[in-house]
């Protein structure tokens, strides 16, 4: 278990997101945060940071055997990201709906990826896929004292 993971905070009303380097480079931080706010999410933690290659490898270790792993690590460590923990009832599922399909061509109108993603690889945002992963991913980026 991750040392920063506080089991008492594994609530189903929190999720984790990253605004990826492509969207940061394109100046979409404000637009994406606005969509998050308009989607009814409360920002619990927020920071601009940059993943090292080692950080990106650790964060995406679940994909280590996948053919895109090397490109993913290189992409995610190439520039700054915005990491955030979000809160809302049914946060994980509702945020997955807000971000849209991984491939922006398949994403529904009004989703973050439809509006801001460039491609299936440069898809603007990450969103946790489960309550458990949301807690793990949030703890990867934030200490408990950084959650409000």
Beta strands, then each sheet from edge to edge (+ up, - down):
strand 1: 14-19
strand 2: 42-49
strand 3: 81-87
strand 4: 125-127
sheet 1: 2+ 3- 1+ 4-
end
